[in-house]
């Protein structure tokens, strides 16, 4: 997982109604911390604590598939 991959996932989290805002915000915070804590190039692999945080977010059941489908009548 690289900085570019994380940025791509975060950019795809669009929530106009604010329904999944907590999920989107947590991903953006992880990405922001990644940018502050490390001076990685866009195509370098994530390391250390940032990698652990991102893997935990990615494997969380609420983010599985990165897509929430809602039935709106």
N, C-alpha and C positions, 0 to 999 in steps of 0.2 A: 504494500500500500504506500503510495507516494502522496506528496502534498497536492499534486495535480488531481489524483483520484479522489481525495477527500473533498477538494474544492468542487469537483464535478457532482459528487453525491449531495453536498450541501446546497448547491445551486438548483438541484432538481426538487428540493423540498419547498414547494410553493403551496401556501395555504391561505387562500383569500378570505375564508370564513373564520380562521383562527381555531379550527377544530383540533388540529394536531400541532398547535403552536409549541407546546412543551417539548415535543420531539424535535422539531425544527430548531428551537432555541438551544437545546442541549448540544446538537450537532454543531451549530455555529460557535458555541462557546469552546468546544473542543478544538475546532479549527483555529479560532482566535488564539487560544493558548499555544497551539502548535506554532503559529507564526511568531508569537512573542518569545517562547522558550527556546526555539531552535532557529538556527540560520541555515536551514536546509534549502537546497535548490529545489525547483519544482519537480524534478524527476528522481530525486534521491529517496531511498526507502526511509520510512518513519522509524524512529528508534525510541527506546526507553519508555518513560511514563506516558508520553503522547500516544505511542503505539498501543499500549495497554488500554488507555482510555478509549481509543477509537475502536479497538476490537470488542471491548465490553459494550459500547454503544451499538455496534454493528450486530452483535449476537443477542441483544435484548429482544425478547418476544414482541414488544410493541413496535420495533423498527424492522422486524423481519419482512423482507420483501420491499421495504421502503415505500409501500403504496397502501393506502387505506381506501377501501371502496365503501361508499355509503349509498344506501338506497334512499333516495329522496323522492317523496311522492308529491 
